[in-house]
Amino acid sequence: MTFSTARTVTAADWRSWGRCNVAVTGGGVVLRSSPAIEETVRSIDAVDLAVSADGALYALGPAGTLTRHDREQGIEQQLWQPGPGAFEPAAVCVDGDRAYVADRSAGRLVAISTRLQRQIGTVETDLETPVELATAGGSVLALDAGREDSAGRLVRVGPAGQTESILDGVESPRDLLVTGRGEGWVLDAPSERPRLRTIDGERTLSLSSLRLGSSGESLTPTCLGRSEAGPVVLGCRTDDGEFVLCTYELGASVATERHRQGRSWRTLVGVEEGPLYAAVGDGSCLELAATERYTVEPGTSRYRGTVLGRFDAGTDEIEWHRLRLDLGRQSSGTQVRVRYFATDGQSVDTGGLSALECLSADDAATLASAGVTSVWGLASSDPAVLSAELPAVSEREVTAWRRAAEQAIDWREVGTPDPTDVLLEGAAGRYLHVAIELRGSRTTSPRIDAVEAFCPRQSYLRYLPDIYREDGTSAAFLERFLSIFESMFVDVEREIETITRYFDPGGVPSDSLEWLASWLAVDVDESWPESARRELLVRAPELYRQRGTRAGLRAMLELYLRHVEPPAPVPDRGSSALRRATETATNAARVANADGGTDRAGGLPHELFVLEHADLDGIESDAAREPFERALAGPQSFVVYAGPFAREEHHDAVERIVDREAPAHTRGAVVGIEQSFELAGNTFLGVNSTLTDRELELGQTALGGNAVLRGETDATR
């Protein structure tokens, strides 16, 4: 049986559909989501918290005990506790494998090895009332509130306890934030005049009029979160005593609410791409993790979204046959409902927008100004987009209008939820209008990857004698019954007709790549980019003929490196002392070609060359031979120099290629080429280093540096 089909399978296809509270993601549609904060209460009693670069949480308890909490491994370790005597814990910070704890009673810092889990030193300082600690560039910064009769300050603490004041006049120091780039802010919060000050004192931002952008509530900042890039994270108190987690664009007068909580926060810490932690002072702390949560349909309390699309058969009065949906993995509590309607014209109504009782003439004119002039146009509009074009109309109001327009269409609803194959009834007309409703919850959403419509209507009933079609009721039942087998066999016939695509490395579906590779006995590394795996299948016969040879190994490595992410450029490569000058490009190519290659790997910034023991035969100097011999394991060995790599996994993949492609009697090794160099190691002239010309310039040249004295010659007498 031959059908024409209309499909919606790609992200671009889905974007041509009307959407309400639905997002296009990964080539399919799901309920729209928005950023949210997931709160978890953890039984950690702390006066201060710190988070290391690897995401581990360090908690300083009321008695001074320092504990480490690894959320990934679920491990809690006690690292240190103070000995006998007075000790008033004030603040903690972490730098690498060291932690520093401030003792308010003595104004000192205790240094603790997180690896050895013991105290390794004490730094006596002149701190009066330490409030917060941080590290920057290997130094410890301390925010000191001072005495009652003096202002606070931010100081840098030296190894011997000496303090260097870097920001004075901090009236009411509350918190200190230092980013991984060494930039930082101090929260200075005198009564009714809170402000942010940079740690170098060059910039001050007033926060006295800070408000929430959504509700207009006044905010009083109490602590700082993190700010690696973009807005600063603030912990703020409202006039009602609630605590709000906000993001604040520097210099703005409003903040964006991210989370609201009733308990007070002592401190707020975190690292980029990880959760925030807040000490709340009641024997517990909060873990605040950024996540995505599905949104309710505007104006309702239901997690519901709708997509509306239209298929065109190209011919009037055609009868549509089937509708097939490719539903993604469905979660409990989700549902998909389908409705359809066919017409010969693009319009689905007779009276236009004026037929909708909820719309006044002024409302219709407002919609017309945005290009919406029909019931279908309103039903298939995105309320969020349409309300943005009509500032005088809220999204909730547009959603109500859109819902009324959708209900005004004479839909035929599919009776069963989550249908994957629908036999269409009474769907005659050039245009098949389809509405798909997605129902979910705050944490779950159905997913639809594709929709396919079949026409014209054909049935196995036509292959039976006429007597089976004489009675209309019996014929209708028999047609539906035969459609069960028809759906199965039609799909089988289509697979047979299109089976050749499974033999084409460029056209085979992604999930069938491994199957095709098994036919060619190709061991496909799943870590390879898909484009590289496809090229490997195309070139498999050629690469098999070269396998076990130096050229074959290089070809396989070049194939992989051509498809992986190139390394980031070195920031100071523009420097004439470090960059590889343009005129040396031919020399770089010559180095890469020394092993028989044709160019740099794939034309990308990856160097690649293979060195065997026999390649050293022409080197007479023992000093020149020694670095290469050290990399070789013996006469039956070779080493691959490759890189630089953007990710460690790329280096690991190259090692796996070398292990797999090396001849059985040899041993191969991989040396990664870095974008920097050091003397006596990892230095390749013309690859990651160059020699500069010596130039004599009066007033600039240093004797013995880039200039030397020469003896008298006949030419200079």
C-alpha positions in Angstrom: 0.0 0.0 0.0 1.4 3.4 -1.0 0.8 6.5 1.2 1.9 10.1 1.2 3.2 11.3 4.5 3.7 14.6 6.2 6.1 14.7 9.1 7.2 16.8 12.0 10.5 15.4 13.2 13.1 18.1 13.7 13.4 21.1 16.0 12.8 23.4 13.1 9.6 21.5 12.3 8.3 21.9 15.8 9.1 25.6 15.9 6.6 26.1 13.0 3.8 24.7 15.2 1.9 26.9 17.6 2.9 26.4 21.2 1.5 27.3 24.6 3.6 26.5 27.7 5.7 24.1 25.6 9.4 24.2 24.8 11.3 22.6 21.9 14.3 20.7 23.1 16.5 18.0 21.6 14.3 17.7 18.4 11.1 17.1 20.4 8.6 19.0 22.6 8.1 19.0 26.4 6.4 21.3 28.9 8.1 24.6 29.3 10.4 24.8 32.3 12.0 27.6 34.3 15.0 27.8 36.6 14.2 26.9 40.2 16.0 26.1 43.5 15.7 22.7 45.1 16.1 23.0 48.9 17.5 20.2 51.0 17.9 20.4 54.7 21.2 18.9 56.0 22.0 18.2 59.6 25.1 20.3 59.9 25.4 22.8 62.7 27.8 25.5 61.6 28.8 29.1 62.4 30.5 29.3 59.0 30.8 27.3 55.8 33.3 27.1 53.0 33.3 25.2 49.7 36.5 23.9 48.0 37.2 24.0 44.3 36.1 20.3 44.0 32.7 21.1 45.6 33.4 19.6 49.0 31.7 21.4 51.9 33.7 22.4 55.0 31.7 23.3 58.2 33.0 25.1 61.2 31.0 24.1 64.2 30.1 26.1 67.3 32.8 24.4 69.3 35.4 25.0 66.6 35.3 21.5 65.1 36.1 21.4 61.3 34.3 18.8 59.3 34.4 17.9 55.6 31.3 16.8 53.7 31.5 15.2 50.3 28.0 15.2 48.8 29.1 13.1 45.7 30.5 10.2 47.8 28.3 10.7 50.9 31.4 11.0 53.2 31.6 13.1 56.3 35.1 13.5 58.0 36.1 15.3 61.1 39.4 17.1 60.2 40.3 19.0 63.3 39.0 20.1 66.7 40.6 22.7 69.0 42.5 21.7 72.1 41.8 22.8 75.7 41.5 26.5 76.3 39.4 29.3 75.0 38.5 29.1 71.3 35.8 31.1 69.7 35.3 30.0 66.0 34.5 32.9 63.7 35.2 32.0 60.1 36.8 29.3 57.8 38.2 29.3 54.3 39.8 26.6 52.1 42.7 26.9 49.7 43.8 23.7 48.0 44.7 21.2 50.7 44.7 23.8 53.4 42.0 25.2 55.6 42.2 28.3 57.7 40.1 28.9 60.8 39.8 32.3 62.6 39.7 32.3 66.4 37.8 35.5 67.5 39.0 35.2 71.1 42.7 35.5 70.2 42.6 37.1 66.8 44.6 34.3 65.3 44.4 31.9 62.3 44.8 28.2 62.6 46.2 26.4 59.5 44.9 22.8 59.0 46.0 20.3 56.4 42.9 18.7 54.9 44.9 15.9 53.6 46.8 15.0 56.8 43.7 16.0 58.9 45.7 17.9 61.5 46.9 21.3 62.5 50.1 22.4 60.8 50.5 25.9 62.1 49.1 29.0 63.9 49.3 32.5 62.6 49.2 35.2 65.3 47.6 38.4 63.9 46.3 41.8 65.1 42.7 41.0 64.0 40.2 42.4 66.5 36.9 40.8 65.4 37.3 38.6 62.3 34.1 38.2 60.4 35.0 36.3 57.2 38.0 34.7 55.5 38.8 34.1 51.9 41.8 33.3 49.7 43.1 35.2 46.7 46.3 34.5 44.8 47.6 32.2 47.5 47.0 34.8 50.2 44.5 34.8 53.0 42.1 37.8 53.2 40.4 38.6 56.5 37.4 40.9 56.9 37.8 42.4 60.4 35.0 44.3 62.1 37.5 46.1 64.4 36.6 47.4 67.8 33.4 49.3 68.9 35.2 52.6 68.5 36.8 51.9 65.1 35.7 51.0 61.6 36.3 47.6 60.1 38.8 46.8 57.4 39.9 44.1 54.9 43.4 42.9 55.3 45.8 40.5 53.7 47.5 38.2 56.2 51.1 37.3 55.7 52.7 33.9 56.7 54.3 35.5 59.8 51.0 37.1 60.9 51.7 40.6 59.5 48.6 42.3 58.2 48.4 44.6 55.2 45.3 46.7 55.0 43.8 46.7 51.5 40.4 48.3 52.2 39.8 50.6 55.2 36.7 52.3 56.5 34.3 49.4 56.3 31.6 50.6 58.7 29.6 47.4 59.2 31.3 44.4 57.5 29.0 41.6 56.9 30.4 39.3 54.2 33.3 38.8 51.8 33.2 37.2 48.3 36.3 36.5 46.2 36.0 34.8 42.8 38.3 32.3 41.2 39.7 35.2 39.1 40.9 37.1 42.2 38.1 39.7 42.0 36.1 40.3 45.1 33.4 42.3 46.9 32.8 43.3 50.5 29.2 43.7 51.8 29.2 46.7 54.0 25.8 47.1 55.7 25.6 50.1 58.0 22.0 51.0 59.1 19.8 51.8 56.1 22.9 52.2 53.8 24.0 48.8 52.6 26.5 48.8 49.8 28.9 46.6 47.8 32.6 47.6 47.7 35.3 46.1 45.6 38.2 44.7 47.6 40.5 47.2 45.9 38.2 50.1 47.0 37.8 51.4 43.5 34.1 50.9 43.2 31.1 51.2 45.5 27.5 50.3 44.7 24.6 51.4 46.9 22.0 48.8 47.8 19.9 51.0 50.0 17.0 51.1 47.4 17.3 47.5 46.3 13.9 45.9 45.5 12.6 42.7 44.0 11.7 43.2 40.4 8.7 40.9 40.6 6.9 42.3 43.7 8.7 45.5 44.5 9.5 44.3 48.0 12.3 46.1 49.8 15.4 44.0 50.4 18.2 44.2 53.0 21.3 42.2 51.9 22.8 40.0 54.6 25.3 37.8 52.8 27.0 37.2 49.4 26.9 34.0 47.4 29.1 33.5 44.3 29.9 35.5 41.2 32.2 33.8 38.8 30.6 35.5 35.9 27.4 37.5 35.5 25.2 38.6 38.3 26.1 38.4 42.0 24.1 36.1 44.2 22.7 37.8 47.3 21.0 36.5 50.4 18.5 39.2 51.5 15.9 39.8 54.2 12.5 41.3 53.3 10.5 43.7 55.5 8.4 40.7 56.6 11.4 38.9 57.9 11.6 36.3 55.1 14.9 35.4 53.5 15.2 35.6 49.7 17.9 34.2 47.4 18.4 36.7 44.6 20.6 37.4 41.6 21.7 41.0 41.2 23.2 42.6 38.1 25.9 45.0 39.3 24.6 48.6 39.3 20.9 47.7 39.0 18.2 48.8 41.4 16.2 45.6 41.3 17.1 41.9 42.0 15.5 38.7 40.6 14.1 36.3 43.2 15.3 32.7 42.9 14.2 31.2 46.2 12.3 32.2 49.4 12.8 30.8 52.8 11.6 31.7 56.3 14.7 31.1 58.4 17.6 33.5 58.7 20.9 32.7 57.0 24.2 33.2 58.7 26.4 32.7 55.6 26.0 31.7 52.0 28.8 29.8 50.1 29.2 27.9 46.9 31.3 27.3 43.8 30.4 27.7 40.1 28.3 24.8 38.7 27.6 23.6 42.2 24.9 24.1 44.9 24.8 26.9 47.4 24.9 26.2 51.1 23.4 28.4 53.8 24.0 28.1 57.5 20.7 28.8 59.2 21.8 28.6 62.9 19.4 26.0 64.2 21.6 23.0 64.0 21.2 22.6 60.2 22.2 24.1 56.9 20.4 24.3 53.6 21.6 22.9 50.3 20.2 25.1 47.5 20.7 23.4 44.1 19.8 25.0 40.9 17.5 22.9 38.8 14.7 23.2 36.2 11.0 22.8 37.1 8.1 22.6 34.7 5.7 25.6 34.7 1.9 25.7 35.0 -0.2 27.0 32.2 -0.6 30.8 32.8 -3.9 31.6 34.5 -4.3 28.0 35.7 -2.9 25.7 38.3 -2.4 22.8 35.9 0.9 21.6 34.4 -0.4 21.6 30.8 0.8 22.7 27.4 -0.5 22.5 23.9 1.1 22.3 20.4 -1.0 22.9 17.3 0.0 22.1 13.8 -1.4 21.8 10.3 -0.5 19.2 7.6 -1.2 20.0 4.0 -2.1 17.1 1.6 -1.9 19.5 -1.5 -5.3 18.2 -2.8 -8.9 19.1 -1.7 -11.3 16.6 -0.4 -8.7 14.0 0.4 -9.3 11.6 3.2 -6.6 11.4 5.8 -5.8 7.8 7.0 -3.5 7.6 10.1 -1.7 9.7 12.6 1.4 8.3 14.2 3.1 9.8 17.3 6.6 9.0 18.5 6.3 9.5 22.2 9.5 9.6 24.2 10.0 7.8 27.4 6.9 8.6 29.5 7.0 9.1 33.3 4.4 8.2 35.8 1.8 11.0 36.1 2.1 12.3 32.5 -0.4 12.0 29.7 -0.7 13.0 26.0 -4.1 13.8 24.5 -4.7 14.2 20.7 -7.5 16.1 18.8 -7.8 16.6 15.0 -9.9 18.4 12.5 -9.8 18.5 8.6 -10.9 21.2 6.2 -10.3 22.1 2.6 -9.5 25.7 3.6 -6.9 27.0 6.0 -9.6 28.6 8.1 -11.3 26.5 10.8 -14.1 28.9 11.6 -16.8 30.9 9.8 -17.2 33.9 12.0 -13.6 34.8 12.7 -12.5 36.4 16.0 -15.8 38.2 16.3 -17.5 34.8 17.0 -15.5 34.5 20.3 -17.7 35.8 23.1 -14.7 36.5 25.3 -13.3 39.1 22.8 -14.6 42.6 22.5 -14.2 44.6 19.3 -11.3 46.5 20.9 -9.7 43.2 21.9 -10.0 41.9 18.3 -8.5 45.1 17.0 -5.6 44.7 19.5 -5.0 41.2 18.2 -5.2 42.3 14.6 -2.4 44.9 15.3 -0.2 41.9 16.1 -1.2 40.1 12.9 -3.7 37.7 14.6 -7.0 37.8 12.6 -8.4 34.3 12.7 -9.4 31.7 15.3 -6.7 29.4 14.2 -4.1 32.1 14.4 -5.1 32.9 17.9 -5.4 29.2 18.9 -1.9 28.5 17.6 -0.2 31.5 19.1 2.2 31.5 21.9 0.8 33.6 24.8 4.2 34.6 26.1 5.3 35.9 22.6 2.0 37.5 21.9 1.7 39.3 25.2 5.3 40.6 24.7 4.1 42.2 21.4 1.0 43.7 23.2 2.3 45.4 26.3 -1.2 46.4 27.3 -2.4 42.8 27.5 -1.1 40.3 30.1 0.1 36.8 29.4 -2.7 35.4 31.5 -5.3 37.3 29.5 -3.9 36.1 26.1 -3.8 32.6 27.5 -7.6 32.8 28.2 -8.3 34.1 24.7 -6.1 31.4 23.1 -7.9 28.7 25.1 -11.3 30.0 24.0 -10.2 30.0 20.4 -9.0 26.4 20.7 -12.3 25.3 22.2 -14.2 27.0 19.4 -12.8 24.5 16.9 -14.9 21.5 16.1 -12.3 18.9 17.2 -12.6 15.2 17.1 -10.8 13.8 20.2 -8.9 10.6 20.3 -10.5 8.5 23.1 -7.4 6.8 24.5 -4.5 8.7 26.2 -0.9 8.5 25.0 -1.8 7.2 21.5 1.0 6.2 19.3 -1.1 5.1 16.2 -4.5 6.7 15.4 -6.9 5.6 12.7 -8.5 8.9 11.7 -12.2 9.0 11.3 -14.1 11.7 9.3 -11.0 13.5 8.5 -11.6 14.7 4.9 -10.1 17.8 3.6 -6.8 19.2 2.3 -5.6 20.5 5.7 -5.4 18.2 8.8 -5.3 20.4 11.9 -3.8 18.6 14.9 -3.8 19.6 18.6 -1.6 17.7 21.1 -2.0 18.4 24.8 0.8 17.5 27.2 0.0 17.0 30.8 2.6 16.6 33.5 3.6 17.8 37.0 6.2 20.1 38.5 9.0 17.5 38.0 7.7 15.3 35.1 6.7 16.0 31.5 5.7 13.8 28.6 7.8 14.1 25.5 6.8 14.0 21.8 9.6 13.4 19.3 7.7 13.2 16.1 4.3 13.2 14.5 3.5 11.7 11.1 0.2 11.9 9.1 -0.7 9.4 6.3 -3.0 10.0 3.3 -5.0 9.1 1.3 -7.2 6.7 3.2 -6.6 3.1 2.2 -7.7 -0.1 3.9 -7.2 -3.8 3.7 -11.0 -3.9 3.4 -10.8 -3.1 -0.3 -9.0 -6.5 -0.9 -12.1 -8.4 0.5 -15.2 -9.3 -1.5 -17.9 -6.6 -1.9 -20.2 -8.4 0.5 -18.0 -7.2 3.4 -18.7 -3.6 2.5 -22.5 -3.8 2.0 -23.4 -3.1 5.6 -22.0 0.2 6.8 -21.9 -0.7 10.5 -20.1 -4.0 9.9 -17.8 -2.4 7.3 -16.7 0.3 9.8 -16.0 -2.3 12.5 -14.1 -4.5 10.1 -12.1 -1.6 8.8 -10.9 -0.7 12.3 -10.2 -4.3 13.1 -8.0 -4.7 9.9 -6.2 -1.5 10.7 -4.5 -3.3 13.6 -2.7 -5.6 11.1 -2.4 -2.8 8.5 -0.5 -0.6 10.9 2.0 -3.3 11.6 2.5 -4.5 8.0 2.6 -1.0 6.5 5.5 -0.1 8.9 7.2 -3.4 8.0 6.9 -2.6 4.3 8.3 0.9 4.8 11.3 -0.5 6.7 11.9 -2.9 3.8 11.7 0.0 1.3 14.1 2.2 3.2 16.4 -0.5 4.6 19.3 0.6 2.4 19.8 3.6 4.7 21.1 1.3 7.3 24.0 0.4 5.0 25.0 4.0 4.5 27.4 5.3 7.1 26.2 8.8 6.4 22.5 8.1 6.6 22.2 5.3 9.2 20.3 6.4 12.3 22.6 7.2 15.3 21.3 4.4 17.4 22.2 1.9 14.6 25.8 3.0 14.1 27.1 0.3 16.4 25.1 -2.3 14.5 26.6 -1.3 11.1 30.1 -1.2 12.7 29.6 -4.8 13.8 29.1 -5.8 10.1 32.5 -4.3 9.3 34.2 -5.7 12.5 35.0 -2.1 13.5 35.6 -1.5 17.2 33.8 1.9 17.6 34.9 3.9 20.7 31.7 5.4 22.1 33.6 8.4 23.3 34.3 9.5 19.7 32.1 12.2 18.2 29.4 10.8 16.0 30.9 12.5 12.9 34.2 10.7 13.6 32.5 7.3 14.0 30.7 7.8 10.7 33.9 8.7 8.9 35.6 5.7 10.4 32.9 3.4 8.9 33.3 5.1 5.5 37.1 4.6 5.5 37.1 1.2 7.3 38.3 -0.8 4.2 41.1 1.7 3.5 42.2 1.8 7.1 42.2 -2.1 7.4 44.7 -2.2 4.5 47.0 0.1 6.5 46.5 -1.4 9.9 49.7 -2.2 11.8 51.7 0.3 9.9 53.0 3.7 10.8 50.9 5.4 8.1 47.8 3.5 9.3 48.3 4.6 12.9 48.7 8.2 11.8 45.6 8.0 9.6 43.5 6.8 12.5 44.8 9.4 14.8 44.2 12.2 12.3 40.7 10.9 11.7 39.9 11.2 15.4 41.7 14.6 16.0 39.9 16.2 13.0 36.6 15.8 14.8 37.3 16.7 18.4 37.2 20.1 20.0 40.3 22.2 19.3 42.2 23.6 22.2 41.5 27.1 23.4 44.0 29.7 22.2 46.7 30.7 24.6 45.8 34.2 25.9 49.3 35.7 25.4 49.9 34.1 22.0 49.9 37.5 20.5 53.2 38.3 22.2 56.1 38.3 19.8 58.1 36.3 22.2 55.7 33.4 22.5 53.6 33.3 19.3 54.6 31.2 16.4 55.1 33.9 13.7 53.2 33.6 10.5 56.3 33.2 8.4 57.3 30.1 10.4 54.1 28.2 9.3 56.0 26.3 6.6 58.5 25.2 9.2 55.7 23.9 11.5 54.3 21.9 8.6 57.8 20.5 8.0 58.0 19.3 11.6 54.7 17.6 11.3 55.7 16.0 8.0 58.9 14.5 9.4 57.1 11.2 10.0 55.6 11.0 6.6 52.4 12.9 7.3 51.0 15.4 4.9 50.1 18.3 7.2 49.0 19.2 10.7 46.3 16.8 12.0 43.2 17.5 10.0 44.0 21.2 9.5 43.2 21.7 13.2 45.6 23.1 15.9 46.7 19.6 16.9 50.3 18.7 16.4 51.0 15.0 15.6 54.1 13.1 14.8 55.3 9.5 15.5 58.9 8.7 16.6 60.5 5.3 16.3 63.8 4.1 17.7 65.2 4.0 14.1 64.5 7.7 13.7 67.3 8.5 16.2 70.0 6.9 14.1 70.9 10.2 12.4 71.4 12.1 15.7 75.1 12.0 16.6 74.9 14.1 19.8 74.2 12.0 22.9 72.7 15.0 24.6 70.3 15.5 21.7 69.3 11.8 21.7 68.8 11.4 25.4 65.3 13.1 25.8 63.9 11.0 23.0 65.5 7.8 24.2 63.9 8.4 27.6 60.5 8.5 26.0 61.1 5.2 24.1 60.8 1.9 26.0 63.3 0.1 23.8 64.1 -0.9 20.2 60.6 -2.3 19.5 58.8 0.8 20.7 57.5 4.1 19.5 56.1 7.3 20.9 53.3 9.5 19.6 53.6 13.2 20.2 50.1 14.8 19.9 48.2 17.8 21.2 47.5 20.2 22.7 44.2 18.7 23.9 41.2 20.6 25.0 40.1 17.8 27.3 41.8 15.0 29.2 39.4 12.5 27.6 40.9 13.4 24.2 44.3 12.4 25.4 42.8 9.1 26.8 41.2 8.4 23.5 44.5 8.8 21.7 46.1 6.4 24.1 43.4 3.8 23.3 43.9 4.3 19.6 47.7 3.7 20.0 47.1 0.6 22.1 44.6 -0.8 19.6 46.5 0.0 16.4 50.0 -0.8 17.5 51.5 -4.0 16.1 51.6 -6.9 18.5 55.4 -6.9 18.9 55.7 -3.2 19.7 55.0 -0.9 22.6 53.5 2.5 22.0 53.3 5.5 24.3 51.7 8.9 24.0 53.2 12.2 25.0 50.8 15.2 25.1 52.1 18.4 23.7 51.1 21.3 26.0 50.5 25.0 25.0 53.3 26.0 27.4 56.9 24.7 27.7 59.6 24.2 30.3 63.3 23.7 29.9 64.3 20.0 29.6 60.8 18.8 29.0 57.8 19.2 26.7 59.6 21.7 24.5 59.5 21.4 20.7 61.1 24.2 18.7 58.7 25.3 16.0 55.8 23.6 17.7 55.2 25.2 21.1 58.2 27.5 21.2 60.2 29.7 18.9 63.6 31.5 18.9 63.5 35.3 18.7 65.9 37.3 16.7 68.7 39.2 18.5 68.4 42.9 17.8 70.6 45.8 19.0 68.7 48.8 20.1 70.4 51.7 22.0 68.9 52.3 25.4 67.0 49.0 25.3 69.5 46.2 24.7 71.1 44.5 27.8 74.7 43.3 27.4 74.8 39.5 27.9 71.1 39.2 27.3 70.5 39.7 23.6 73.8 41.4 22.8 77.5 40.3 23.2 80.9 41.9 22.7 83.0 40.5 19.9 86.7 40.8 19.5 88.3 43.1 17.0 88.4 41.9 13.4 90.1 43.3 10.4 86.8 44.6 9.2 86.2 46.6 12.3 89.6 48.2 12.7 
